[in-house]
Amino acid sequence: MAFRDERAGAPLFLIRWAVRLVLVVVLFFAFVAATLYLFVFPHMDHVAHADAVVVLSGGRTDRLPKGLGLVQRGVSPTLVISDGHAADYPQARKLCRGGQPFKVICFRPDPYSTRGEAEAVARLARKHHWRSLVVVTSRYHVFRARILFKRCFKGPLAVVGSWPSPTNYVVGAFQEWPKLIYEETIVRSC
């Protein structure tokens, strides 16, 4: 026998079920809205000039062309490539060997992560006296990369995103949620 809410005449279990359903729908749409805001349409900075353009590892087909284009347009005299000597990164390896009309610095982060990249670039910035940076990554990674680089680098910072393939975009955005939660709850330092 189901208890009834005497005021409404409906069984309480139906009311509870409806409230839970509404809550699930609201949470789902909030998750979708947050995903769109953080990973699909992130805030990207206007780029005018910087001491170095930093291309983060990953996104081998989309990030390096964007960073290289910025340097060729005169945004910076220095291109910094994370993991540029990797065997599966021929375009970067060629740039790392030199011979360009601009300076190229290649490094392998340790640890091999966005946090490791931010730490390594902060050390390079101190060594080379860089006061401003442009960080190039994939669009889904812009929000978290900005957080990590702001923790490690104290000068003006612009973060721009390139367009990965649709498959890489979906996979990358999906992977960003746990990484962002980890960076915002467990490890909050540079």
Backbone as JSON Lines, residues from 0, in Angstrom:
{"i":0,"aa":"M","n":[0.85,-1.18,0.0],"ca":[0.0,0.0,0.0],"c":[0.89,1.24,0.0]}
{"i":1,"aa":"A","n":[0.69,2.1,-0.96],"ca":[1.48,3.32,-1.08],"c":[0.85,4.43,-0.26]}
{"i":2,"aa":"F","n":[1.7,5.19,0.39],"ca":[1.21,6.34,1.14],"c":[0.91,7.45,0.17]}
{"i":3,"aa":"R","n":[-0.09,8.18,0.46],"ca":[-0.48,9.28,-0.42],"c":[-0.28,10.6,0.31]}
{"i":4,"aa":"D","n":[0.11,11.58,-0.46],"ca":[0.18,12.94,0.05],"c":[-1.26,13.44,0.01]}
{"i":5,"aa":"E","n":[-1.81,13.67,1.18],"ca":[-3.22,14.03,1.23],"c":[-3.51,15.36,0.55]}
{"i":6,"aa":"R","n":[-2.53,16.24,0.51],"ca":[-2.76,17.54,-0.12],"c":[-2.85,17.4,-1.63]}
{"i":7,"aa":"A","n":[-1.98,16.6,-2.23],"ca":[-1.94,16.52,-3.69],"c":[-2.67,15.3,-4.21]}
{"i":8,"aa":"G","n":[-2.86,14.32,-3.38],"ca":[-3.53,13.12,-3.82],"c":[-2.64,12.18,-4.6]}
{"i":9,"aa":"A","n":[-1.33,12.46,-4.72],"ca":[-0.41,11.62,-5.47],"c":[0.4,10.76,-4.5]}
{"i":10,"aa":"P","n":[0.75,9.56,-4.91],"ca":[1.6,8.72,-4.05],"c":[2.95,9.39,-3.84]}
{"i":11,"aa":"L","n":[3.47,9.29,-2.63],"ca":[4.77,9.91,-2.32],"c":[5.89,9.38,-3.19]}
{"i":12,"aa":"F","n":[5.87,8.09,-3.53],"ca":[6.95,7.55,-4.35],"c":[6.99,8.21,-5.72]}
{"i":13,"aa":"L","n":[5.82,8.61,-6.27],"ca":[5.8,9.31,-7.56],"c":[6.41,10.71,-7.44]}
{"i":14,"aa":"I","n":[6.12,11.35,-6.36],"ca":[6.67,12.69,-6.13],"c":[8.2,12.61,-5.99]}
{"i":15,"aa":"R","n":[8.67,11.62,-5.19],"ca":[10.11,11.45,-5.02],"c":[10.77,11.1,-6.35]}
{"i":16,"aa":"W","n":[10.15,10.23,-7.13],"ca":[10.7,9.84,-8.42],"c":[10.8,11.05,-9.34]}
{"i":17,"aa":"A","n":[9.76,11.88,-9.36],"ca":[9.76,13.07,-10.22],"c":[10.85,14.05,-9.79]}
{"i":18,"aa":"V","n":[11.04,14.23,-8.5],"ca":[12.08,15.13,-8.0],"c":[13.46,14.6,-8.41]}
{"i":19,"aa":"R","n":[13.67,13.3,-8.27],"ca":[14.96,12.71,-8.66],"c":[15.2,12.86,-10.16]}
{"i":20,"aa":"L","n":[14.18,12.64,-10.94],"ca":[14.31,12.79,-12.38],"c":[14.68,14.22,-12.77]}
{"i":21,"aa":"V","n":[14.01,15.18,-12.17],"ca":[14.31,16.59,-12.44],"c":[15.75,16.9,-12.02]}
{"i":22,"aa":"L","n":[16.17,16.39,-10.88],"ca":[17.53,16.61,-10.41],"c":[18.55,16.02,-11.39]}
{"i":23,"aa":"V","n":[18.32,14.82,-11.87],"ca":[19.23,14.19,-12.83],"c":[19.29,15.0,-14.12]}
{"i":24,"aa":"V","n":[18.15,15.46,-14.61],"ca":[18.13,16.25,-15.85],"c":[18.88,17.57,-15.65]}
{"i":25,"aa":"V","n":[18.66,18.24,-14.53],"ca":[19.35,19.49,-14.24],"c":[20.86,19.27,-14.15]}
{"i":26,"aa":"L","n":[21.27,18.22,-13.45],"ca":[22.7,17.92,-13.33],"c":[23.32,17.58,-14.69]}
{"i":27,"aa":"F","n":[22.6,16.84,-15.51],"ca":[23.1,16.51,-16.84],"c":[23.32,17.78,-17.67]}
{"i":28,"aa":"F","n":[22.33,18.67,-17.69],"ca":[22.48,19.9,-18.47],"c":[23.55,20.82,-17.89]}
{"i":29,"aa":"A","n":[23.73,20.81,-16.57],"ca":[24.8,21.6,-15.96],"c":[26.16,21.05,-16.38]}
{"i":30,"aa":"F","n":[26.29,19.72,-16.42],"ca":[27.53,19.08,-16.86],"c":[27.83,19.42,-18.32]}
{"i":31,"aa":"V","n":[26.82,19.34,-19.17],"ca":[27.0,19.66,-20.59],"c":[27.4,21.13,-20.75]}
{"i":32,"aa":"A","n":[26.74,22.03,-20.02],"ca":[27.06,23.46,-20.11],"c":[28.49,23.72,-19.63]}
{"i":33,"aa":"A","n":[28.89,23.09,-18.54],"ca":[30.25,23.27,-18.03],"c":[31.28,22.73,-19.02]}
{"i":34,"aa":"T","n":[30.99,21.59,-19.63],"ca":[31.9,21.01,-20.62],"c":[32.06,21.94,-21.81]}
{"i":35,"aa":"L","n":[30.95,22.49,-22.28],"ca":[31.02,23.43,-23.41],"c":[31.84,24.66,-23.04]}
{"i":36,"aa":"Y","n":[31.59,25.21,-21.86],"ca":[32.29,26.42,-21.42],"c":[33.79,26.18,-21.22]}
{"i":37,"aa":"L","n":[34.15,25.07,-20.58],"ca":[35.54,24.82,-20.22],"c":[36.37,24.23,-21.36]}
{"i":38,"aa":"F","n":[35.77,23.33,-22.15],"ca":[36.58,22.54,-23.07],"c":[36.26,22.72,-24.54]}
{"i":39,"aa":"V","n":[35.08,23.23,-24.87],"ca":[34.72,23.4,-26.28],"c":[34.87,24.86,-26.71]}
{"i":40,"aa":"F","n":[34.42,25.77,-25.87],"ca":[34.52,27.2,-26.18],"c":[35.28,27.92,-25.06]}
{"i":41,"aa":"P","n":[36.53,27.53,-24.78],"ca":[37.26,28.16,-23.68],"c":[37.66,29.59,-24.04]}
{"i":42,"aa":"H","n":[37.91,30.37,-23.02],"ca":[38.42,31.73,-23.24],"c":[39.84,31.6,-23.79]}
{"i":43,"aa":"M","n":[40.07,32.25,-24.93],"ca":[41.43,32.28,-25.49],"c":[41.87,33.73,-25.58]}
{"i":44,"aa":"D","n":[43.14,33.93,-25.35],"ca":[43.68,35.27,-25.26],"c":[44.06,35.83,-26.63]}
{"i":45,"aa":"H","n":[44.02,37.14,-26.71],"ca":[44.53,37.84,-27.89],"c":[46.06,37.83,-27.79]}
{"i":46,"aa":"V","n":[46.72,37.55,-28.89],"ca":[48.17,37.45,-28.89],"c":[48.76,38.6,-29.69]}
{"i":47,"aa":"A","n":[49.6,39.39,-29.05],"ca":[50.26,40.5,-29.73],"c":[51.77,40.26,-29.81]}
{"i":48,"aa":"H","n":[52.4,40.14,-28.65],"ca":[53.84,39.92,-28.6],"c":[54.16,39.18,-27.31]}
{"i":49,"aa":"A","n":[55.19,38.34,-27.38],"ca":[55.66,37.62,-26.2],"c":[57.14,37.32,-26.37]}
{"i":50,"aa":"D","n":[57.78,37.02,-25.26],"ca":[59.2,36.66,-25.32],"c":[59.39,35.25,-25.89]}
{"i":51,"aa":"A","n":[58.38,34.37,-25.7],"ca":[58.48,33.01,-26.24],"c":[57.09,32.46,-26.53]}
{"i":52,"aa":"V","n":[57.0,31.64,-27.57],"ca":[55.8,30.87,-27.87],"c":[56.11,29.43,-27.49]}
{"i":53,"aa":"V","n":[55.3,28.86,-26.61],"ca":[55.52,27.51,-26.09],"c":[54.46,26.58,-26.66]}
{"i":54,"aa":"V","n":[54.9,25.53,-27.34],"ca":[53.98,24.53,-27.89],"c":[54.03,23.32,-26.98]}
{"i":55,"aa":"L","n":[52.89,22.99,-26.38],"ca":[52.84,21.84,-25.49],"c":[52.8,20.54,-26.27]}
{"i":56,"aa":"S","n":[53.3,19.47,-25.65],"ca":[53.32,18.17,-26.31],"c":[51.89,17.65,-26.47]}
{"i":57,"aa":"G","n":[51.75,16.6,-27.26],"ca":[50.42,16.11,-27.6],"c":[49.92,16.89,-28.79]}
{"i":58,"aa":"G","n":[48.83,16.49,-29.36],"ca":[48.27,17.22,-30.49],"c":[49.29,17.48,-31.58]}
{"i":59,"aa":"R","n":[50.04,16.48,-31.94],"ca":[51.17,16.64,-32.85],"c":[50.81,17.25,-34.19]}
{"i":60,"aa":"T","n":[49.58,17.09,-34.64],"ca":[49.21,17.61,-35.96],"c":[48.62,19.01,-35.92]}
{"i":61,"aa":"D","n":[48.22,19.49,-34.75],"ca":[47.54,20.79,-34.73],"c":[48.27,21.86,-33.91]}
{"i":62,"aa":"R","n":[48.98,21.49,-32.88],"ca":[49.59,22.49,-32.0],"c":[50.83,23.14,-32.62]}
{"i":63,"aa":"L","n":[51.73,22.33,-33.14],"ca":[52.97,22.88,-33.68],"c":[52.72,23.84,-34.85]}
{"i":64,"aa":"P","n":[51.87,23.51,-35.82],"ca":[51.61,24.48,-36.89],"c":[51.08,25.82,-36.36]}
{"i":65,"aa":"K","n":[50.24,25.78,-35.34],"ca":[49.71,27.03,-34.76],"c":[50.84,27.83,-34.11]}
{"i":66,"aa":"G","n":[51.67,27.18,-33.31],"ca":[52.79,27.88,-32.66],"c":[53.8,28.4,-33.66]}
{"i":67,"aa":"L","n":[54.12,27.59,-34.65],"ca":[55.05,28.0,-35.69],"c":[54.51,29.2,-36.46]}
{"i":68,"aa":"G","n":[53.22,29.18,-36.74],"ca":[52.59,30.32,-37.43],"c":[52.7,31.61,-36.62]}
{"i":69,"aa":"L","n":[52.54,31.51,-35.3],"ca":[52.67,32.7,-34.46],"c":[54.08,33.26,-34.51]}
{"i":70,"aa":"V","n":[55.09,32.4,-34.46],"ca":[56.47,32.86,-34.52],"c":[56.77,33.46,-35.89]}
{"i":71,"aa":"Q","n":[56.28,32.82,-36.95],"ca":[56.52,33.34,-38.3],"c":[55.82,34.68,-38.53]}
{"i":72,"aa":"R","n":[54.73,34.93,-37.8],"ca":[54.04,36.24,-37.89],"c":[54.74,37.3,-37.06]}
{"i":73,"aa":"G","n":[55.76,36.94,-36.32],"ca":[56.51,37.93,-35.54],"c":[56.02,38.1,-34.12]}
{"i":74,"aa":"V","n":[55.19,37.21,-33.62],"ca":[54.71,37.32,-32.24],"c":[55.86,37.17,-31.26]}
{"i":75,"aa":"S","n":[56.83,36.31,-31.59],"ca":[57.96,36.07,-30.7],"c":[59.18,35.65,-31.52]}
{"i":76,"aa":"P","n":[60.37,35.94,-31.01],"ca":[61.58,35.47,-31.69],"c":[61.99,34.06,-31.27]}
{"i":77,"aa":"T","n":[61.24,33.46,-30.34],"ca":[61.62,32.17,-29.78],"c":[60.45,31.2,-29.79]}
{"i":78,"aa":"L","n":[60.7,30.0,-30.31],"ca":[59.72,28.91,-30.3],"c":[60.23,27.84,-29.35]}
{"i":79,"aa":"V","n":[59.41,27.45,-28.39],"ca":[59.77,26.43,-27.41],"c":[58.85,25.24,-27.67]}
{"i":80,"aa":"I","n":[59.46,24.06,-27.86],"ca":[58.68,22.87,-28.2],"c":[58.88,21.81,-27.13]}
{"i":81,"aa":"S","n":[57.79,21.43,-26.48],"ca":[57.84,20.36,-25.49],"c":[57.89,19.02,-26.21]}
{"i":82,"aa":"D","n":[58.83,18.19,-25.83],"ca":[59.03,16.85,-26.4],"c":[59.33,16.92,-27.9]}
{"i":83,"aa":"G","n":[60.06,17.93,-28.31],"ca":[60.36,18.13,-29.72],"c":[61.29,17.11,-30.33]}
{"i":84,"aa":"H","n":[62.04,16.39,-29.51],"ca":[62.96,15.39,-30.03],"c":[62.34,14.0,-30.14]}
{"i":85,"aa":"A","n":[61.06,13.87,-29.87],"ca":[60.4,12.55,-29.91],"c":[60.48,11.95,-31.31]}
{"i":86,"aa":"A","n":[60.64,10.65,-31.35],"ca":[60.8,9.96,-32.64],"c":[59.57,10.1,-33.53]}
{"i":87,"aa":"D","n":[58.4,10.2,-32.93],"ca":[57.16,10.29,-33.73],"c":[56.74,11.73,-34.0]}
{"i":88,"aa":"Y","n":[57.68,12.65,-33.95],"ca":[57.4,14.08,-34.1],"c":[58.38,14.67,-35.11]}
{"i":89,"aa":"P","n":[58.37,14.22,-36.37],"ca":[59.4,14.62,-37.34],"c":[59.47,16.11,-37.6]}
{"i":90,"aa":"Q","n":[58.34,16.78,-37.69],"ca":[58.37,18.23,-37.96],"c":[59.07,18.96,-36.81]}
{"i":91,"aa":"A","n":[58.78,18.56,-35.59],"ca":[59.42,19.2,-34.43],"c":[60.91,18.88,-34.39]}
{"i":92,"aa":"R","n":[61.26,17.63,-34.65],"ca":[62.68,17.25,-34.64],"c":[63.47,18.07,-35.64]}
{"i":93,"aa":"K","n":[62.88,18.31,-36.79],"ca":[63.56,19.13,-37.81],"c":[63.78,20.56,-37.29]}
{"i":94,"aa":"L","n":[62.77,21.13,-36.65],"ca":[62.91,22.47,-36.09],"c":[63.94,22.5,-34.97]}
{"i":95,"aa":"C","n":[63.96,21.44,-34.16],"ca":[64.89,21.39,-33.03],"c":[66.35,21.31,-33.47]}
{"i":96,"aa":"R","n":[66.59,20.82,-34.67],"ca":[67.97,20.75,-35.19],"c":[68.52,22.13,-35.55]}
{"i":97,"aa":"G","n":[67.65,23.12,-35.67],"ca":[68.12,24.48,-35.95],"c":[68.02,24.84,-37.41]}
{"i":98,"aa":"G","n":[68.6,25.99,-37.73],"ca":[68.62,26.48,-39.11],"c":[67.47,27.4,-39.45]}
{"i":99,"aa":"Q","n":[66.67,27.78,-38.46],"ca":[65.56,28.71,-38.7],"c":[66.01,30.14,-38.41]}
{"i":100,"aa":"P","n":[65.28,31.1,-38.94],"ca":[65.62,32.5,-38.65],"c":[65.15,32.94,-37.26]}
{"i":101,"aa":"F","n":[64.66,32.02,-36.48],"ca":[64.24,32.3,-35.11],"c":[64.84,31.23,-34.2]}
{"i":102,"aa":"K","n":[64.87,31.52,-32.92],"ca":[65.45,30.59,-31.95],"c":[64.45,29.48,-31.62]}
{"i":103,"aa":"V","n":[64.93,28.25,-31.54],"ca":[64.1,27.11,-31.17],"c":[64.73,26.41,-29.97]}
{"i":104,"aa":"I","n":[63.93,26.21,-28.95],"ca":[64.38,25.48,-27.75],"c":[63.45,24.28,-27.59]}
{"i":105,"aa":"C","n":[64.05,23.09,-27.49],"ca":[63.27,21.87,-27.32],"c":[63.64,21.25,-25.98]}
{"i":106,"aa":"F","n":[62.65,20.7,-25.3],"ca":[62.89,20.07,-24.0],"c":[61.92,18.92,-23.8]}
{"i":107,"aa":"R","n":[62.25,18.04,-22.9],"ca":[61.35,16.96,-22.5],"c":[61.0,17.19,-21.04]}
{"i":108,"aa":"P","n":[59.71,17.38,-20.74],"ca":[59.32,17.67,-19.36],"c":[59.49,16.46,-18.44]}
{"i":109,"aa":"D","n":[59.8,16.74,-17.2],"ca":[59.89,15.7,-16.18],"c":[59.27,16.24,-14.91]}
{"i":110,"aa":"P","n":[58.12,15.77,-14.53],"ca":[57.38,14.64,-15.08],"c":[56.75,14.99,-16.43]}
{"i":111,"aa":"Y","n":[56.45,13.93,-17.19],"ca":[55.88,14.11,-18.52],"c":[54.38,14.38,-18.38]}
{"i":112,"aa":"S","n":[54.07,15.64,-18.15],"ca":[52.68,16.06,-17.93],"c":[52.6,17.56,-18.17]}
{"i":113,"aa":"T","n":[51.4,18.08,-18.18],"ca":[51.25,19.54,-18.33],"c":[51.89,20.25,-17.15]}
{"i":114,"aa":"R","n":[51.77,19.69,-15.97],"ca":[52.43,20.28,-14.79],"c":[53.94,20.29,-15.0]}
{"i":115,"aa":"G","n":[54.51,19.2,-15.5],"ca":[55.95,19.14,-15.78],"c":[56.35,20.16,-16.83]}
{"i":116,"aa":"E","n":[55.5,20.35,-17.83],"ca":[55.78,21.37,-18.85],"c":[55.78,22.77,-18.23]}
{"i":117,"aa":"A","n":[54.8,23.05,-17.39],"ca":[54.73,24.36,-16.75],"c":[55.96,24.62,-15.88]}
{"i":118,"aa":"E","n":[56.38,23.61,-15.14],"ca":[57.57,23.76,-14.3],"c":[58.81,23.98,-15.15]}
{"i":119,"aa":"A","n":[58.97,23.19,-16.22],"ca":[60.15,23.33,-17.08],"c":[60.18,24.68,-17.78]}
{"i":120,"aa":"V","n":[59.03,25.13,-18.25],"ca":[58.97,26.43,-18.94],"c":[59.25,27.56,-17.95]}
{"i":121,"aa":"A","n":[58.79,27.44,-16.72],"ca":[59.11,28.47,-15.72],"c":[60.62,28.55,-15.48]}
{"i":122,"aa":"R","n":[61.29,27.39,-15.45],"ca":[62.75,27.39,-15.3],"c":[63.42,28.03,-16.52]}
{"i":123,"aa":"L","n":[62.94,27.67,-17.73],"ca":[63.49,28.28,-18.94],"c":[63.27,29.8,-18.94]}
{"i":124,"aa":"A","n":[62.11,30.22,-18.47],"ca":[61.8,31.66,-18.44],"c":[62.77,32.41,-17.53]}
{"i":125,"aa":"R","n":[63.06,31.82,-16.38],"ca":[64.03,32.45,-15.48],"c":[65.42,32.5,-16.13]}
{"i":126,"aa":"K","n":[65.81,31.39,-16.75],"ca":[67.14,31.29,-17.37],"c":[67.31,32.29,-18.51]}
{"i":127,"aa":"H","n":[66.27,32.45,-19.33],"ca":[66.35,33.32,-20.51],"c":[65.76,34.71,-20.29]}
{"i":128,"aa":"H","n":[65.3,34.98,-19.08],"ca":[64.73,36.27,-18.7],"c":[63.48,36.62,-19.52]}
{"i":129,"aa":"W","n":[62.65,35.62,-19.76],"ca":[61.38,35.87,-20.45],"c":[60.41,36.46,-19.46]}
{"i":130,"aa":"R","n":[59.74,37.5,-19.87],"ca":[58.74,38.13,-19.02],"c":[57.31,37.85,-19.48]}
{"i":131,"aa":"S","n":[57.15,37.35,-20.72],"ca":[55.8,37.07,-21.24],"c":[55.84,35.82,-22.1]}
{"i":132,"aa":"L","n":[54.74,35.08,-22.08],"ca":[54.66,33.82,-22.83],"c":[53.33,33.7,-23.55]}
{"i":133,"aa":"V","n":[53.38,32.96,-24.67],"ca":[52.17,32.47,-25.32],"c":[52.27,30.95,-25.27]}
{"i":134,"aa":"V","n":[51.25,30.32,-24.73],"ca":[51.21,28.86,-24.66],"c":[50.2,28.37,-25.69]}
{"i":135,"aa":"V","n":[50.63,27.42,-26.52],"ca":[49.77,26.85,-27.55],"c":[49.45,25.41,-27.17]}
{"i":136,"aa":"T","n":[48.17,25.1,-27.15],"ca":[47.7,23.75,-26.85],"c":[46.43,23.51,-27.64]}
{"i":137,"aa":"S","n":[45.81,22.38,-27.46],"ca":[44.52,22.11,-28.12],"c":[43.42,22.81,-27.36]}
{"i":138,"aa":"R","n":[42.35,23.16,-28.05],"ca":[41.26,23.93,-27.43],"c":[40.73,23.29,-26.15]}
{"i":139,"aa":"Y","n":[40.58,21.97,-26.15],"ca":[40.02,21.31,-24.97],"c":[40.96,21.41,-23.76]}
{"i":140,"aa":"H","n":[42.21,21.77,-23.98],"ca":[43.23,21.8,-22.93],"c":[43.54,23.21,-22.44]}
{"i":141,"aa":"V","n":[42.96,24.22,-23.07],"ca":[43.29,25.62,-22.78],"c":[43.02,25.97,-21.31]}
{"i":142,"aa":"F","n":[41.86,25.61,-20.8],"ca":[41.47,26.01,-19.44],"c":[42.46,25.49,-18.4]}
{"i":143,"aa":"R","n":[42.75,24.19,-18.45],"ca":[43.64,23.59,-17.44],"c":[45.09,24.05,-17.65]}
{"i":144,"aa":"A","n":[45.53,24.17,-18.9],"ca":[46.9,24.65,-19.15],"c":[47.09,26.05,-18.57]}
{"i":145,"aa":"R","n":[46.09,26.91,-18.72],"ca":[46.19,28.27,-18.17],"c":[46.35,28.21,-16.66]}
{"i":146,"aa":"I","n":[45.58,27.37,-15.99],"ca":[45.68,27.25,-14.53],"c":[47.1,26.85,-14.13]}
{"i":147,"aa":"L","n":[47.62,25.82,-14.77],"ca":[48.93,25.31,-14.38],"c":[50.06,26.3,-14.7]}
{"i":148,"aa":"F","n":[50.0,26.94,-15.84],"ca":[51.06,27.89,-16.19],"c":[50.99,29.13,-15.31]}
{"i":149,"aa":"K","n":[49.81,29.57,-14.93],"ca":[49.72,30.72,-14.03],"c":[50.29,30.4,-12.66]}
{"i":150,"aa":"R","n":[50.21,29.15,-12.25],"ca":[50.8,28.76,-10.96],"c":[52.32,28.79,-11.0]}
{"i":151,"aa":"C","n":[52.9,28.55,-12.18],"ca":[54.36,28.44,-12.28],"c":[55.04,29.67,-12.87]}
{"i":152,"aa":"F","n":[54.35,30.4,-13.73],"ca":[54.94,31.55,-14.41],"c":[54.19,32.8,-13.97]}
{"i":153,"aa":"K","n":[54.91,33.8,-13.51],"ca":[54.27,34.98,-12.91],"c":[54.12,36.17,-13.85]}
{"i":154,"aa":"G","n":[54.57,36.07,-15.08],"ca":[54.46,37.19,-16.01],"c":[53.18,37.11,-16.84]}
{"i":155,"aa":"P","n":[53.02,38.06,-17.78],"ca":[51.87,38.03,-18.68],"c":[51.84,36.71,-19.47]}
{"i":156,"aa":"L","n":[50.67,36.12,-19.53],"ca":[50.51,34.8,-20.14],"c":[49.3,34.82,-21.05]}
{"i":157,"aa":"A","n":[49.5,34.37,-22.28],"ca":[48.37,34.2,-23.21],"c":[48.31,32.71,-23.55]}
{"i":158,"aa":"V","n":[47.12,32.17,-23.56],"ca":[46.94,30.76,-23.92],"c":[45.98,30.7,-25.1]}
{"i":159,"aa":"V","n":[46.41,30.01,-26.15],"ca":[45.59,29.87,-27.35],"c":[45.45,28.4,-27.68]}
{"i":160,"aa":"G","n":[44.35,28.07,-28.34],"ca":[44.08,26.69,-28.67],"c":[44.02,26.44,-30.15]}
{"i":161,"aa":"S","n":[44.48,25.27,-30.53],"ca":[44.39,24.83,-31.92],"c":[43.22,23.86,-32.04]}
{"i":162,"aa":"W","n":[42.82,23.58,-33.27],"ca":[41.7,22.67,-33.51],"c":[42.21,21.26,-33.78]}
{"i":163,"aa":"P","n":[42.03,20.35,-32.84],"ca":[42.41,18.96,-33.1],"c":[41.36,18.29,-33.98]}
{"i":164,"aa":"S","n":[41.64,17.07,-34.4],"ca":[40.65,16.32,-35.17],"c":[39.43,16.08,-34.28]}
{"i":165,"aa":"P","n":[38.26,15.86,-34.86],"ca":[37.05,15.63,-34.03],"c":[37.23,14.49,-33.02]}
{"i":166,"aa":"T","n":[37.86,13.41,-33.44],"ca":[38.07,12.29,-32.52],"c":[38.96,12.69,-31.36]}
{"i":167,"aa":"N","n":[40.08,13.35,-31.66],"ca":[40.97,13.81,-30.6],"c":[40.3,14.83,-29.7]}
{"i":168,"aa":"Y","n":[39.42,15.64,-30.26],"ca":[38.71,16.63,-29.47],"c":[37.81,15.96,-28.44]}
{"i":169,"aa":"V","n":[37.04,14.99,-28.88],"ca":[36.11,14.3,-27.97],"c":[36.89,13.55,-26.89]}
{"i":170,"aa":"V","n":[37.9,12.8,-27.3],"ca":[38.69,12.04,-26.33],"c":[39.39,12.99,-25.37]}
{"i":171,"aa":"G","n":[40.0,14.05,-25.9],"ca":[40.72,15.01,-25.06],"c":[39.81,15.71,-24.06]}
{"i":172,"aa":"A","n":[38.64,16.14,-24.51],"ca":[37.71,16.82,-23.6],"c":[37.24,15.86,-22.51]}
{"i":173,"aa":"F","n":[36.99,14.62,-22.89],"ca":[36.56,13.61,-21.9],"c":[37.65,13.41,-20.84]}
{"i":174,"aa":"Q","n":[38.91,13.38,-21.27],"ca":[40.01,13.17,-20.33],"c":[40.31,14.39,-19.47]}
{"i":175,"aa":"E","n":[39.89,15.56,-19.88],"ca":[40.18,16.77,-19.12],"c":[39.44,16.83,-17.78]}
{"i":176,"aa":"W","n":[38.24,16.3,-17.7],"ca":[37.49,16.38,-16.44],"c":[38.25,15.79,-15.26]}
{"i":177,"aa":"P","n":[38.69,14.52,-15.32],"ca":[39.41,14.0,-14.15],"c":[40.72,14.73,-13.89]}
{"i":178,"aa":"K","n":[41.41,15.16,-14.94],"ca":[42.67,15.88,-14.75],"c":[42.42,17.22,-14.07]}
{"i":179,"aa":"L","n":[41.37,17.92,-14.5],"ca":[41.04,19.2,-13.89],"c":[40.65,19.03,-12.43]}
{"i":180,"aa":"I","n":[39.85,18.03,-12.15],"ca":[39.44,17.77,-10.76],"c":[40.67,17.47,-9.91]}
{"i":181,"aa":"Y","n":[41.58,16.66,-10.42],"ca":[42.81,16.34,-9.7],"c":[43.63,17.61,-9.42]}
{"i":182,"aa":"E","n":[43.79,18.45,-10.44],"ca":[44.6,19.66,-10.28],"c":[43.96,20.68,-9.34]}
{"i":183,"aa":"E","n":[42.66,20.65,-9.24],"ca":[41.97,21.63,-8.4],"c":[41.71,21.13,-6.98]}
{"i":184,"aa":"T","n":[41.9,19.82,-6.75],"ca":[41.62,19.3,-5.42],"c":[42.83,18.67,-4.74]}
{"i":185,"aa":"I","n":[43.62,17.92,-5.47],"ca":[44.72,17.16,-4.86],"c":[46.04,17.96,-4.89]}
{"i":186,"aa":"V","n":[46.43,18.43,-6.07],"ca":[47.72,19.11,-6.24],"c":[47.44,20.52,-6.74]}
{"i":187,"aa":"R","n":[47.62,21.49,-5.86],"ca":[47.3,22.87,-6.24],"c":[48.51,23.79,-6.31]}
{"i":188,"aa":"S","n":[49.7,23.23,-6.34],"ca":[50.9,24.06,-6.42],"c":[51.59,23.85,-7.75]}
{"i":189,"aa":"C","n":[52.6,24.65,-8.0],"ca":[53.38,24.5,-9.22],"c":[54.25,23.26,-9.1]}
